[in-house]
Amino acid sequence: MTSMRWYSVKSSNLARIQYNKRWERLNVEFHDGSIYRYYDFPEEEFDALYSSGSKGKFLHRFIMDSYDYDRIN
């Protein structure tokens, strides 16, 4: 699952996620409308995030402190 389209997810914190395979970037939109971009993000991690039972917990445990990111809006 590696297209540039947004994927709506069921989460109390996350609204949508998007992955750019070419640039290895993950975009995460939160329910408050903020969007964060994570860099050098492997496709396998996107697949794991998408299929995880708790997207917010996965993001917090495995992504937030492991990848460089910027708030893009």
N, CA, C and O atoms as a Maestro MAE file, in Angstrom:
{
 s_m_m2io_version
 :::
 2.0.0
}

f_m_ct {
 s_m_title
 :::
 protein
 m_atom[292] {
  # First column is atom index #
  i_m_mmod_type
  r_m_x_coord
  r_m_y_coord
  r_m_z_coord
  i_m_residue_number
  s_m_chain_name
  s_m_pdb_residue_name
  s_m_pdb_atom_name
  i_m_atomic_number
  :::
  1 25 0.843 -1.162 0.000 1 A "MET " " N  " 7
  2 3 0.000 0.000 0.000 1 A "MET " " CA " 6
  3 2 0.898 1.237 0.000 1 A "MET " " C  " 6
  4 15 1.277 1.736 1.060 1 A "MET " " O  " 8
  5 25 1.226 1.716 -1.165 2 A "THR " " N  " 7
  6 3 2.215 2.787 -1.213 2 A "THR " " CA " 6
  7 2 1.863 3.884 -2.206 2 A "THR " " C  " 6
  8 15 2.742 4.410 -2.887 2 A "THR " " O  " 8
  9 25 0.607 4.228 -2.291 3 A "SER " " N  " 7
  10 3 0.278 5.305 -3.221 3 A "SER " " CA " 6
  11 2 0.328 6.643 -2.495 3 A "SER " " C  " 6
  12 15 0.497 6.686 -1.276 3 A "SER " " O  " 8
  13 25 0.181 7.722 -3.236 4 A "MET " " N  " 7
  14 3 0.207 9.047 -2.642 4 A "MET " " CA " 6
  15 2 -1.167 9.481 -2.142 4 A "MET " " C  " 6
  16 15 -1.345 10.644 -1.778 4 A "MET " " O  " 8
  17 25 -2.097 8.616 -2.116 5 A "ARG " " N  " 7
  18 3 -3.414 9.013 -1.625 5 A "ARG " " CA " 6
  19 2 -3.438 8.940 -0.108 5 A "ARG " " C  " 6
  20 15 -2.654 8.218 0.507 5 A "ARG " " O  " 8
  21 25 -4.347 9.697 0.484 6 A "TRP " " N  " 7
  22 3 -4.539 9.678 1.920 6 A "TRP " " CA " 6
  23 2 -5.386 8.462 2.290 6 A "TRP " " C  " 6
  24 15 -6.321 8.107 1.573 6 A "TRP " " O  " 8
  25 25 -5.054 7.837 3.401 7 A "TYR " " N  " 7
  26 3 -5.818 6.722 3.936 7 A "TYR " " CA " 6
  27 2 -6.446 7.163 5.248 7 A "TYR " " C  " 6
  28 15 -5.734 7.479 6.201 7 A "TYR " " O  " 8
  29 25 -7.770 7.187 5.305 8 A "SER " " N  " 7
  30 3 -8.451 7.468 6.565 8 A "SER " " CA " 6
  31 2 -8.237 6.293 7.496 8 A "SER " " C  " 6
  32 15 -8.296 5.138 7.075 8 A "SER " " O  " 8
  33 25 -7.987 6.591 8.766 9 A "VAL " " N  " 7
  34 3 -7.746 5.523 9.735 9 A "VAL " " CA " 6
  35 2 -8.660 5.721 10.937 9 A "VAL " " C  " 6
  36 15 -9.075 6.838 11.245 9 A "VAL " " O  " 8
  37 25 -8.966 4.616 11.607 10 A "LYS " " N  " 7
  38 3 -9.753 4.675 12.832 10 A "LYS " " CA " 6
  39 2 -8.779 4.854 13.986 10 A "LYS " " C  " 6
  40 15 -8.008 3.954 14.317 10 A "LYS " " O  " 8
  41 25 -8.831 6.031 14.587 11 A "SER " " N  " 7
  42 3 -7.918 6.357 15.670 11 A "SER " " CA " 6
  43 2 -8.491 7.530 16.448 11 A "SER " " C  " 6
  44 15 -9.163 8.392 15.881 11 A "SER " " O  " 8
  45 25 -8.225 7.560 17.737 12 A "SER " " N  " 7
  46 3 -8.691 8.699 18.532 12 A "SER " " CA " 6
  47 2 -7.812 9.924 18.307 12 A "SER " " C  " 6
  48 15 -8.233 11.041 18.608 12 A "SER " " O  " 8
  49 25 -6.587 9.740 17.779 13 A "ASN " " N  " 7
  50 3 -5.664 10.856 17.545 13 A "ASN " " CA " 6
  51 2 -5.435 11.154 16.070 13 A "ASN " " C  " 6
  52 15 -5.418 12.320 15.674 13 A "ASN " " O  " 8
  53 25 -5.261 10.129 15.256 14 A "LEU " " N  " 7
  54 3 -4.923 10.285 13.847 14 A "LEU " " CA " 6
  55 2 -6.174 10.266 12.990 14 A "LEU " " C  " 6
  56 15 -7.088 9.475 13.225 14 A "LEU " " O  " 8
  57 25 -6.213 11.147 11.987 15 A "ALA " " N  " 7
  58 3 -7.334 11.182 11.049 15 A "ALA " " CA " 6
  59 2 -6.987 10.437 9.764 15 A "ALA " " C  " 6
  60 15 -7.758 9.606 9.284 15 A "ALA " " O  " 8
  61 25 -5.784 10.758 9.203 16 A "ARG " " N  " 7
  62 3 -5.379 10.157 7.932 16 A "ARG " " CA " 6
  63 2 -3.866 9.996 7.904 16 A "ARG " " C  " 6
  64 15 -3.132 10.684 8.612 16 A "ARG " " O  " 8
  65 25 -3.421 9.058 7.057 17 A "ILE " " N  " 7
  66 3 -1.989 8.878 6.830 17 A "ILE " " CA " 6
  67 2 -1.743 8.768 5.328 17 A "ILE " " C  " 6
  68 15 -2.617 8.357 4.565 17 A "ILE " " O  " 8
  69 25 -0.538 9.143 4.928 18 A "GLN " " N  " 7
  70 3 -0.163 9.125 3.512 18 A "GLN " " CA " 6
  71 2 1.309 8.749 3.421 18 A "GLN " " C  " 6
  72 15 2.112 9.158 4.261 18 A "GLN " " O  " 8
  73 25 1.666 7.967 2.397 19 A "TYR " " N  " 7
  74 3 3.058 7.564 2.232 19 A "TYR " " CA " 6
  75 2 3.543 7.858 0.823 19 A "TYR " " C  " 6
  76 15 2.853 7.576 -0.157 19 A "TYR " " O  " 8
  77 25 4.745 8.433 0.732 20 A "ASN " " N  " 7
  78 3 5.395 8.683 -0.546 20 A "ASN " " CA " 6
  79 2 6.567 7.716 -0.653 20 A "ASN " " C  " 6
  80 15 7.602 7.908 -0.015 20 A "ASN " " O  " 8
  81 25 6.398 6.689 -1.456 21 A "LYS " " N  " 7
  82 3 7.417 5.648 -1.595 21 A "LYS " " CA " 6
  83 2 8.705 6.206 -2.196 21 A "LYS " " C  " 6
  84 15 9.798 5.868 -1.742 21 A "LYS " " O  " 8
  85 25 8.586 7.047 -3.199 22 A "ARG " " N  " 7
  86 3 9.774 7.570 -3.885 22 A "ARG " " CA " 6
  87 2 10.678 8.359 -2.937 22 A "ARG " " C  " 6
  88 15 11.898 8.204 -2.968 22 A "ARG " " O  " 8
  89 25 10.084 9.198 -2.102 23 A "TRP " " N  " 7
  90 3 10.858 10.054 -1.196 23 A "TRP " " CA " 6
  91 2 10.939 9.499 0.223 23 A "TRP " " C  " 6
  92 15 11.566 10.101 1.095 23 A "TRP " " O  " 8
  93 25 10.303 8.352 0.450 24 A "GLU " " N  " 7
  94 3 10.257 7.714 1.778 24 A "GLU " " CA " 6
  95 2 9.797 8.705 2.850 24 A "GLU " " C  " 6
  96 15 10.503 8.974 3.822 24 A "GLU " " O  " 8
  97 25 8.598 9.234 2.640 25 A "ARG " " N  " 7
  98 3 8.032 10.199 3.573 25 A "ARG " " CA " 6
  99 2 6.648 9.753 4.011 25 A "ARG " " C  " 6
  100 15 5.823 9.319 3.207 25 A "ARG " " O  " 8
  101 25 6.424 9.872 5.284 26 A "LEU " " N  " 7
  102 3 5.114 9.600 5.873 26 A "LEU " " CA " 6
  103 2 4.494 10.920 6.282 26 A "LEU " " C  " 6
  104 15 5.137 11.724 6.957 26 A "LEU " " O  " 8
  105 25 3.257 11.154 5.885 27 A "ASN " " N  " 7
  106 3 2.486 12.305 6.345 27 A "ASN " " CA " 6
  107 2 1.384 11.790 7.259 27 A "ASN " " C  " 6
  108 15 0.695 10.820 6.941 27 A "ASN " " O  " 8
  109 25 1.230 12.450 8.393 28 A "VAL " " N  " 7
  110 3 0.203 12.078 9.358 28 A "VAL " " CA " 6
  111 2 -0.650 13.307 9.649 28 A "VAL " " C  " 6
  112 15 -0.134 14.348 10.055 28 A "VAL " " O  " 8
  113 25 -1.946 13.181 9.441 29 A "GLU " " N  " 7
  114 3 -2.868 14.255 9.798 29 A "GLU " " CA " 6
  115 2 -3.610 13.858 11.066 29 A "GLU " " C  " 6
  116 15 -4.168 12.765 11.164 29 A "GLU " " O  " 8
  117 25 -3.604 14.763 12.029 30 A "PHE " " N  " 7
  118 3 -4.294 14.533 13.284 30 A "PHE " " CA " 6
  119 2 -5.689 15.128 13.224 30 A "PHE " " C  " 6
  120 15 -5.994 15.923 12.335 30 A "PHE " " O  " 8
  121 25 -6.533 14.745 14.165 31 A "HIS " " N  " 7
  122 3 -7.908 15.238 14.172 31 A "HIS " " CA " 6
  123 2 -7.991 16.756 14.338 31 A "HIS " " C  " 6
  124 15 -8.988 17.362 13.946 31 A "HIS " " O  " 8
  125 25 -6.967 17.373 14.908 32 A "ASP " " N  " 7
  126 3 -6.991 18.833 15.052 32 A "ASP " " CA " 6
  127 2 -6.585 19.555 13.764 32 A "ASP " " C  " 6
  128 15 -6.544 20.785 13.726 32 A "ASP " " O  " 8
  129 25 -6.282 18.784 12.704 33 A "GLY " " N  " 7
  130 3 -5.925 19.364 11.416 33 A "GLY " " CA " 6
  131 2 -4.433 19.522 11.188 33 A "GLY " " C  " 6
  132 15 -4.011 19.811 10.068 33 A "GLY " " O  " 8
  133 25 -3.631 19.341 12.220 34 A "SER " " N  " 7
  134 3 -2.178 19.454 12.044 34 A "SER " " CA " 6
  135 2 -1.649 18.265 11.243 34 A "SER " " C  " 6
  136 15 -2.142 17.143 11.358 34 A "SER " " O  " 8
  137 25 -0.629 18.545 10.428 35 A "ILE " " N  " 7
  138 3 -0.014 17.508 9.593 35 A "ILE " " CA " 6
  139 2 1.484 17.502 9.866 35 A "ILE " " C  " 6
  140 15 2.142 18.542 9.850 35 A "ILE " " O  " 8
  141 25 2.007 16.306 10.116 36 A "TYR " " N  " 7
  142 3 3.435 16.126 10.344 36 A "TYR " " CA " 6
  143 2 4.007 15.229 9.258 36 A "TYR " " C  " 6
  144 15 3.368 14.268 8.830 36 A "TYR " " O  " 8
  145 25 5.208 15.550 8.821 37 A "ARG " " N  " 7
  146 3 5.908 14.766 7.795 37 A "ARG " " CA " 6
  147 2 7.142 14.139 8.433 37 A "ARG " " C  " 6
  148 15 7.956 14.824 9.052 37 A "ARG " " O  " 8
  149 25 7.263 12.815 8.268 38 A "TYR " " N  " 7
  150 3 8.394 12.048 8.779 38 A "TYR " " CA " 6
  151 2 9.270 11.637 7.602 38 A "TYR " " C  " 6
  152 15 8.774 11.175 6.575 38 A "TYR " " O  " 8
  153 25 10.581 11.813 7.767 39 A "TYR " " N  " 7
  154 3 11.536 11.622 6.669 39 A "TYR " " CA " 6
  155 2 12.292 10.300 6.799 39 A "TYR " " C  " 6
  156 15 12.416 9.737 7.887 39 A "TYR " " O  " 8
  157 25 12.799 9.815 5.643 40 A "ASP " " N  " 7
  158 3 13.546 8.551 5.586 40 A "ASP " " CA " 6
  159 2 12.757 7.440 6.255 40 A "ASP " " C  " 6
  160 15 13.276 6.686 7.078 40 A "ASP " " O  " 8
  161 25 11.511 7.362 5.883 41 A "PHE " " N  " 7
  162 3 10.566 6.438 6.509 41 A "PHE " " CA " 6
  163 2 10.350 5.229 5.608 41 A "PHE " " C  " 6
  164 15 9.835 5.375 4.500 41 A "PHE " " O  " 8
  165 25 10.736 4.030 6.062 42 A "PRO " " N  " 7
  166 3 10.646 2.840 5.201 42 A "PRO " " CA " 6
  167 2 9.201 2.382 4.945 42 A "PRO " " C  " 6
  168 15 8.316 2.542 5.785 42 A "PRO " " O  " 8
  169 25 9.007 1.827 3.790 43 A "GLU " " N  " 7
  170 3 7.687 1.334 3.390 43 A "GLU " " CA " 6
  171 2 7.145 0.305 4.376 43 A "GLU " " C  " 6
  172 15 5.948 0.290 4.663 43 A "GLU " " O  " 8
  173 25 8.012 -0.549 4.891 44 A "GLU " " N  " 7
  174 3 7.584 -1.585 5.830 44 A "GLU " " CA " 6
  175 2 6.983 -0.970 7.099 44 A "GLU " " C  " 6
  176 15 6.047 -1.517 7.680 44 A "GLU " " O  " 8
  177 25 7.528 0.161 7.514 45 A "GLU " " N  " 7
  178 3 6.993 0.842 8.696 45 A "GLU " " CA " 6
  179 2 5.607 1.423 8.403 45 A "GLU " " C  " 6
  180 15 4.726 1.410 9.263 45 A "GLU " " O  " 8
  181 25 5.425 1.935 7.179 46 A "PHE " " N  " 7
  182 3 4.097 2.427 6.810 46 A "PHE " " CA " 6
  183 2 3.086 1.292 6.853 46 A "PHE " " C  " 6
  184 15 1.992 1.448 7.395 46 A "PHE " " O  " 8
  185 25 3.450 0.154 6.283 47 A "ASP " " N  " 7
  186 3 2.551 -1.004 6.289 47 A "ASP " " CA " 6
  187 2 2.220 -1.437 7.711 47 A "ASP " " C  " 6
  188 15 1.078 -1.788 8.009 47 A "ASP " " O  " 8
  189 25 3.227 -1.412 8.593 48 A "ALA " " N  " 7
  190 3 3.014 -1.797 9.992 48 A "ALA " " CA " 6
  191 2 2.094 -0.798 10.698 48 A "ALA " " C  " 6
  192 15 1.215 -1.196 11.462 48 A "ALA " " O  " 8
  193 25 2.294 0.489 10.446 49 A "LEU " " N  " 7
  194 3 1.421 1.514 11.022 49 A "LEU " " CA " 6
  195 2 -0.004 1.324 10.542 49 A "LEU " " C  " 6
  196 15 -0.938 1.328 11.344 49 A "LEU " " O  " 8
  197 25 -0.174 1.157 9.246 50 A "TYR " " N  " 7
  198 3 -1.512 1.027 8.668 50 A "TYR " " CA " 6
  199 2 -2.255 -0.182 9.223 50 A "TYR " " C  " 6
  200 15 -3.467 -0.124 9.429 50 A "TYR " " O  " 8
  201 25 -1.543 -1.269 9.464 51 A "SER " " N  " 7
  202 3 -2.195 -2.492 9.917 51 A "SER " " CA " 6
  203 2 -2.241 -2.645 11.438 51 A "SER " " C  " 6
  204 15 -2.808 -3.613 11.943 51 A "SER " " O  " 8
  205 25 -1.659 -1.715 12.160 52 A "SER " " N  " 7
  206 3 -1.643 -1.830 13.621 52 A "SER " " CA " 6
  207 2 -3.034 -1.614 14.203 52 A "SER " " C  " 6
  208 15 -3.859 -0.903 13.630 52 A "SER " " O  " 8
  209 25 -3.277 -2.233 15.342 53 A "GLY " " N  " 7
  210 3 -4.563 -2.093 16.009 53 A "GLY " " CA " 6
  211 2 -4.774 -0.710 16.598 53 A "GLY " " C  " 6
  212 15 -5.898 -0.208 16.628 53 A "GLY " " O  " 8
  213 25 -3.707 -0.099 17.060 54 A "SER " " N  " 7
  214 3 -3.774 1.246 17.620 54 A "SER " " CA " 6
  215 2 -2.757 2.132 16.914 54 A "SER " " C  " 6
  216 15 -1.562 2.084 17.207 54 A "SER " " O  " 8
  217 25 -3.240 2.927 15.994 55 A "LYS " " N  " 7
  218 3 -2.357 3.787 15.198 55 A "LYS " " CA " 6
  219 2 -1.624 4.804 16.074 55 A "LYS " " C  " 6
  220 15 -0.432 5.043 15.877 55 A "LYS " " O  " 8
  221 25 -2.321 5.402 17.035 56 A "GLY " " N  " 7
  222 3 -1.715 6.389 17.907 56 A "GLY " " CA " 6
  223 2 -0.602 5.799 18.765 56 A "GLY " " C  " 6
  224 15 0.458 6.408 18.913 56 A "GLY " " O  " 8
  225 25 -0.836 4.629 19.327 57 A "LYS " " N  " 7
  226 3 0.196 3.973 20.141 57 A "LYS " " CA " 6
  227 2 1.396 3.594 19.288 57 A "LYS " " C  " 6
  228 15 2.539 3.754 19.714 57 A "LYS " " O  " 8
  229 25 1.139 3.095 18.088 58 A "PHE " " N  " 7
  230 3 2.236 2.721 17.189 58 A "PHE " " CA " 6
  231 2 3.064 3.949 16.847 58 A "PHE " " C  " 6
  232 15 4.293 3.905 16.889 58 A "PHE " " O  " 8
  233 25 2.395 5.041 16.510 59 A "LEU " " N  " 7
  234 3 3.095 6.281 16.180 59 A "LEU " " CA " 6
  235 2 3.960 6.734 17.353 59 A "LEU " " C  " 6
  236 15 5.122 7.096 17.168 59 A "LEU " " O  " 8
  237 25 3.408 6.713 18.530 60 A "HIS " " N  " 7
  238 3 4.130 7.170 19.714 60 A "HIS " " CA " 6
  239 2 5.310 6.256 20.049 60 A "HIS " " C  " 6
  240 15 6.393 6.747 20.367 60 A "HIS " " O  " 8
  241 25 5.120 4.955 19.985 61 A "ARG " " N  " 7
  242 3 6.160 3.997 20.386 61 A "ARG " " CA " 6
  243 2 7.281 3.834 19.364 61 A "ARG " " C  " 6
  244 15 8.447 3.708 19.737 61 A "ARG " " O  " 8
  245 25 6.936 3.838 18.086 62 A "PHE " " N  " 7
  246 3 7.912 3.433 17.077 62 A "PHE " " CA " 6
  247 2 8.316 4.522 16.084 62 A "PHE " " C  " 6
  248 15 9.288 4.346 15.349 62 A "PHE " " O  " 8
  249 25 7.603 5.625 16.047 63 A "ILE " " N  " 7
  250 3 7.865 6.611 14.995 63 A "ILE " " CA " 6
  251 2 8.323 7.956 15.536 63 A "ILE " " C  " 6
  252 15 9.328 8.491 15.068 63 A "ILE " " O  " 8
  253 25 7.624 8.507 16.492 64 A "MET " " N  " 7
  254 3 7.852 9.893 16.918 64 A "MET " " CA " 6
  255 2 9.294 10.192 17.333 64 A "MET " " C  " 6
  256 15 9.818 11.250 16.984 64 A "MET " " O  " 8
  257 25 9.929 9.314 18.046 65 A "ASP " " N  " 7
  258 3 11.300 9.557 18.499 65 A "ASP " " CA " 6
  259 2 12.354 8.893 17.616 65 A "ASP " " C  " 6
  260 15 13.547 8.974 17.908 65 A "ASP " " O  " 8
  261 25 11.923 8.243 16.547 66 A "SER " " N  " 7
  262 3 12.853 7.485 15.705 66 A "SER " " CA " 6
  263 2 13.147 8.125 14.359 66 A "SER " " C  " 6
  264 15 14.127 7.761 13.708 66 A "SER " " O  " 8
  265 25 12.322 9.068 13.926 67 A "TYR " " N  " 7
  266 3 12.472 9.663 12.602 67 A "TYR " " CA " 6
  267 2 12.447 11.188 12.709 67 A "TYR " " C  " 6
  268 15 11.748 11.753 13.550 67 A "TYR " " O  " 8
  269 25 13.219 11.840 11.845 68 A "ASP " " N  " 7
  270 3 13.154 13.289 11.757 68 A "ASP " " CA " 6
  271 2 11.805 13.681 11.181 68 A "ASP " " C  " 6
  272 15 11.257 12.979 10.331 68 A "ASP " " O  " 8
  273 25 11.274 14.798 11.643 69 A "TYR " " N  " 7
  274 3 9.960 15.233 11.172 69 A "TYR " " CA " 6
  275 2 9.852 16.748 11.229 69 A "TYR " " C  " 6
  276 15 10.632 17.431 11.892 69 A "TYR " " O  " 8
  277 25 8.860 17.241 10.511 70 A "ASP " " N  " 7
  278 3 8.476 18.658 10.529 70 A "ASP " " CA " 6
  279 2 6.958 18.736 10.568 70 A "ASP " " C  " 6
  280 15 6.263 17.866 10.042 70 A "ASP " " O  " 8
  281 25 6.464 19.773 11.188 71 A "ARG " " N  " 7
  282 3 5.046 20.098 11.057 71 A "ARG " " CA " 6
  283 2 4.928 20.884 9.767 71 A "ARG " " C  " 6
  284 15 5.645 21.866 9.577 71 A "ARG " " O  " 8
  285 25 4.035 20.470 8.872 72 A "ILE " " N  " 7
  286 3 3.993 21.096 7.551 72 A "ILE " " CA " 6
  287 2 2.773 22.005 7.371 72 A "ILE " " C  " 6
  288 15 2.570 22.547 6.284 72 A "ILE " " O  " 8
  289 25 1.977 22.177 8.393 73 A "ASN " " N  " 7
  290 3 0.894 23.162 8.321 73 A "ASN " " CA " 6
  291 2 0.619 23.745 9.675 73 A "ASN " " C  " 6
  292 15 -0.262 24.594 9.814 73 A "ASN " " O  " 8
  :::
 }
 m_bond[291] {
  # First column is bond index #
  i_m_from
  i_m_to
  i_m_order
  :::
  1 1 2 1
  2 2 3 1
  3 3 4 2
  4 3 5 1
  5 5 6 1
  6 6 7 1
  7 7 8 2
  8 7 9 1
  9 9 10 1
  10 10 11 1
  11 11 12 2
  12 11 13 1
  13 13 14 1
  14 14 15 1
  15 15 16 2
  16 15 17 1
  17 17 18 1
  18 18 19 1
  19 19 20 2
  20 19 21 1
  21 21 22 1
  22 22 23 1
  23 23 24 2
  24 23 25 1
  25 25 26 1
  26 26 27 1
  27 27 28 2
  28 27 29 1
  29 29 30 1
  30 30 31 1
  31 31 32 2
  32 31 33 1
  33 33 34 1
  34 34 35 1
  35 35 36 2
  36 35 37 1
  37 37 38 1
  38 38 39 1
  39 39 40 2
  40 39 41 1
  41 41 42 1
  42 42 43 1
  43 43 44 2
  44 43 45 1
  45 45 46 1
  46 46 47 1
  47 47 48 2
  48 47 49 1
  49 49 50 1
  50 50 51 1
  51 51 52 2
  52 51 53 1
  53 53 54 1
  54 54 55 1
  55 55 56 2
  56 55 57 1
  57 57 58 1
  58 58 59 1
  59 59 60 2
  60 59 61 1
  61 61 62 1
  62 62 63 1
  63 63 64 2
  64 63 65 1
  65 65 66 1
  66 66 67 1
  67 67 68 2
  68 67 69 1
  69 69 70 1
  70 70 71 1
  71 71 72 2
  72 71 73 1
  73 73 74 1
  74 74 75 1
  75 75 76 2
  76 75 77 1
  77 77 78 1
  78 78 79 1
  79 79 80 2
  80 79 81 1
  81 81 82 1
  82 82 83 1
  83 83 84 2
  84 83 85 1
  85 85 86 1
  86 86 87 1
  87 87 88 2
  88 87 89 1
  89 89 90 1
  90 90 91 1
  91 91 92 2
  92 91 93 1
  93 93 94 1
  94 94 95 1
  95 95 96 2
  96 95 97 1
  97 97 98 1
  98 98 99 1
  99 99 100 2
  100 99 101 1
  101 101 102 1
  102 102 103 1
  103 103 104 2
  104 103 105 1
  105 105 106 1
  106 106 107 1
  107 107 108 2
  108 107 109 1
  109 109 110 1
  110 110 111 1
  111 111 112 2
  112 111 113 1
  113 113 114 1
  114 114 115 1
  115 115 116 2
  116 115 117 1
  117 117 118 1
  118 118 119 1
  119 119 120 2
  120 119 121 1
  121 121 122 1
  122 122 123 1
  123 123 124 2
  124 123 125 1
  125 125 126 1
  126 126 127 1
  127 127 128 2
  128 127 129 1
  129 129 130 1
  130 130 131 1
  131 131 132 2
  132 131 133 1
  133 133 134 1
  134 134 135 1
  135 135 136 2
  136 135 137 1
  137 137 138 1
  138 138 139 1
  139 139 140 2
  140 139 141 1
  141 141 142 1
  142 142 143 1
  143 143 144 2
  144 143 145 1
  145 145 146 1
  146 146 147 1
  147 147 148 2
  148 147 149 1
  149 149 150 1
  150 150 151 1
  151 151 152 2
  152 151 153 1
  153 153 154 1
  154 154 155 1
  155 155 156 2
  156 155 157 1
  157 157 158 1
  158 158 159 1
  159 159 160 2
  160 159 161 1
  161 161 162 1
  162 162 163 1
  163 163 164 2
  164 163 165 1
  165 165 166 1
  166 166 167 1
  167 167 168 2
  168 167 169 1
  169 169 170 1
  170 170 171 1
  171 171 172 2
  172 171 173 1
  173 173 174 1
  174 174 175 1
  175 175 176 2
  176 175 177 1
  177 177 178 1
  178 178 179 1
  179 179 180 2
  180 179 181 1
  181 181 182 1
  182 182 183 1
  183 183 184 2
  184 183 185 1
  185 185 186 1
  186 186 187 1
  187 187 188 2
  188 187 189 1
  189 189 190 1
  190 190 191 1
  191 191 192 2
  192 191 193 1
  193 193 194 1
  194 194 195 1
  195 195 196 2
  196 195 197 1
  197 197 198 1
  198 198 199 1
  199 199 200 2
  200 199 201 1
  201 201 202 1
  202 202 203 1
  203 203 204 2
  204 203 205 1
  205 205 206 1
  206 206 207 1
  207 207 208 2
  208 207 209 1
  209 209 210 1
  210 210 211 1
  211 211 212 2
  212 211 213 1
  213 213 214 1
  214 214 215 1
  215 215 216 2
  216 215 217 1
  217 217 218 1
  218 218 219 1
  219 219 220 2
  220 219 221 1
  221 221 222 1
  222 222 223 1
  223 223 224 2
  224 223 225 1
  225 225 226 1
  226 226 227 1
  227 227 228 2
  228 227 229 1
  229 229 230 1
  230 230 231 1
  231 231 232 2
  232 231 233 1
  233 233 234 1
  234 234 235 1
  235 235 236 2
  236 235 237 1
  237 237 238 1
  238 238 239 1
  239 239 240 2
  240 239 241 1
  241 241 242 1
  242 242 243 1
  243 243 244 2
  244 243 245 1
  245 245 246 1
  246 246 247 1
  247 247 248 2
  248 247 249 1
  249 249 250 1
  250 250 251 1
  251 251 252 2
  252 251 253 1
  253 253 254 1
  254 254 255 1
  255 255 256 2
  256 255 257 1
  257 257 258 1
  258 258 259 1
  259 259 260 2
  260 259 261 1
  261 261 262 1
  262 262 263 1
  263 263 264 2
  264 263 265 1
  265 265 266 1
  266 266 267 1
  267 267 268 2
  268 267 269 1
  269 269 270 1
  270 270 271 1
  271 271 272 2
  272 271 273 1
  273 273 274 1
  274 274 275 1
  275 275 276 2
  276 275 277 1
  277 277 278 1
  278 278 279 1
  279 279 280 2
  280 279 281 1
  281 281 282 1
  282 282 283 1
  283 283 284 2
  284 283 285 1
  285 285 286 1
  286 286 287 1
  287 287 288 2
  288 287 289 1
  289 289 290 1
  290 290 291 1
  291 291 292 2
  :::
 }
}
